[in-house]
Amino acid sequence: TFRWSSAVGAVKYELWVDDDPTFASPEIIENTSEVTYTSTEALTGENYSWRVRAYDADNKATDWSPTWTFTIDTIPPSPPSPISPENGAVENDLTQIFTWTRPEPDATYWIQIANEAGFSQPYVHESWAVTDNSYTYAFSRNDTYYWRVSARDAAYNWSSWSENYELMILA
């Protein structure tokens, strides 16, 4: 949704959106009487520029507004790679620290822990607001568990799941 301030005496606005900062071939040219416009065009992952100008009742245009820019990011990050506990590890402590690689800076992570390799619900545990590339979890009992992790970038694109790792707790 594009928003701008109303102009004194304006009866309509003309909005241009383009992936070229010179506006040589705009993806969107829209006339509206509102000070907002929600695009019905599917813009792809690129850098865009946009500007708007007002028209009065005599159809006289103002100068263009300053040009604003934005980026549409539709590319998900690479999945994290589990580090520890190692795949197939046998641990004698109910509290485990899970760690994984960072596919990109400022990512948020979603970790799932299950007691079967297919990750059918309900899970033993899951958390999807992990801000570091490690997570501590205290298991309630000995068992064989499986864990995996996914990353979300700043544009809210989710990676695919990491490889599933198996962990046996014998505390």
C-alpha positions in Angstrom: 0.0 0.0 0.0 1.3 3.4 -1.0 0.5 6.4 1.2 1.2 10.1 0.9 0.0 13.4 2.4 -3.0 15.2 0.9 -2.3 18.3 -1.1 -4.3 21.5 -0.6 -7.0 21.7 -3.4 -6.2 18.3 -4.8 -9.1 16.3 -6.3 -7.0 13.4 -7.6 -3.5 12.0 -7.5 -1.3 10.3 -10.1 1.0 7.5 -8.8 3.9 6.0 -10.7 5.8 2.9 -9.6 8.8 1.6 -11.6 11.8 -0.7 -11.2 13.8 2.0 -13.1 14.5 5.2 -11.1 14.0 7.2 -14.3 10.4 5.9 -14.6 11.0 4.9 -18.3 8.4 2.2 -18.2 6.3 2.2 -15.0 4.8 -1.0 -13.7 2.0 1.0 -12.1 0.4 4.2 -13.3 -2.7 4.9 -11.2 -5.1 7.8 -10.8 -7.0 8.0 -7.5 -8.9 10.5 -5.4 -7.5 8.8 -2.3 -4.2 9.4 -0.5 -3.5 5.7 -0.5 -3.3 3.0 -3.2 -3.1 -0.7 -2.7 -1.5 -2.4 -5.7 -3.3 -5.2 -7.5 -0.2 -5.8 -9.6 2.2 -8.5 -8.4 5.5 -6.8 -8.1 8.5 -9.2 -8.2 11.6 -9.1 -6.0 13.4 -6.0 -7.1 14.2 -2.4 -6.1 11.4 0.1 -7.0 10.9 3.8 -7.1 7.7 5.6 -6.7 6.3 9.2 -6.9 3.0 11.0 -6.8 1.6 14.3 -8.0 -1.7 16.0 -7.3 -4.3 17.5 -9.7 -6.7 20.3 -8.9 -10.3 20.7 -10.1 -9.0 22.3 -13.3 -6.9 19.2 -14.0 -3.7 21.2 -13.4 -0.8 19.1 -12.0 1.6 19.9 -9.3 5.3 19.0 -9.5 6.1 15.4 -8.7 6.8 14.5 -5.1 10.3 13.4 -4.1 11.0 9.9 -5.3 10.8 7.2 -2.6 12.3 3.7 -3.0 11.6 0.3 -1.6 12.8 -3.3 -2.2 10.6 -6.4 -2.5 12.5 -9.4 -1.2 11.0 -12.7 -2.1 14.2 -14.8 -1.9 14.2 -17.1 1.2 17.5 -17.6 3.1 19.4 -20.8 2.8 18.4 -23.4 5.4 20.6 -23.5 8.5 22.9 -26.5 9.1 22.6 -28.2 12.4 25.9 -28.3 14.4 25.1 -29.8 17.8 24.1 -32.1 19.2 25.6 -34.1 16.3 23.4 -36.4 14.2 23.1 -39.7 16.0 24.5 -38.3 19.3 23.8 -40.1 22.6 23.6 -37.6 25.5 23.4 -38.3 29.2 21.8 -34.9 30.2 18.2 -33.9 29.8 19.1 -30.3 29.1 20.6 -29.8 25.6 21.9 -26.8 23.8 21.0 -27.0 20.1 23.2 -24.9 17.7 23.2 -24.3 13.9 24.8 -22.1 11.3 23.6 -18.6 10.5 22.5 -18.5 6.8 22.4 -14.7 6.9 22.7 -11.9 9.5 19.6 -10.9 11.6 17.7 -14.1 10.9 15.1 -15.5 13.2 14.8 -19.2 13.7 12.1 -21.9 14.1 13.2 -25.1 15.8 11.1 -28.2 16.0 11.8 -31.2 18.2 9.8 -34.4 17.7 9.9 -38.0 19.0 9.5 -39.4 15.5 11.5 -38.7 12.3 8.4 -37.7 10.2 7.8 -34.6 12.5 4.1 -35.4 12.8 2.2 -33.2 15.2 2.1 -32.9 18.1 5.8 -32.0 18.5 7.7 -32.6 21.6 8.5 -28.9 21.4 8.7 -26.0 18.9 9.7 -22.4 19.1 9.6 -19.9 16.2 10.9 -16.8 17.7 14.5 -17.8 18.4 16.8 -14.8 17.7 20.2 -16.5 18.2 21.6 -19.6 16.5 21.4 -21.6 19.6 18.5 -22.9 21.8 18.4 -24.6 25.1 15.7 -27.2 25.9 15.1 -29.4 28.9 13.6 -32.8 28.0 11.3 -34.4 30.5 12.4 -38.0 29.9 14.8 -40.3 28.1 13.9 -41.1 24.5 15.0 -40.8 20.9 14.3 -37.3 19.5 14.7 -35.6 16.2 15.3 -31.9 15.6 15.4 -29.5 12.7 15.5 -25.7 12.2 14.4 -23.1 9.6 15.4 -19.5 9.2 13.3 -16.4 8.5 15.0 -13.3 7.0 14.1 -9.6 7.7 11.5 -9.7 4.8 9.7 -12.7 6.5 10.9 -15.2 3.9 11.3 -18.7 5.4 14.0 -21.1 4.4 13.2 -24.8 3.9 13.9 -27.0 6.9 17.5 -28.1 7.7 18.5 -31.7 7.6 16.8 -33.7 10.4 19.1 -34.7 13.2 18.6 -37.6 15.6 19.4 -37.4 19.3 19.1 -40.0 22.0 18.8 -38.9 25.6 19.9 -41.5 28.2 20.1 -39.5 31.4 
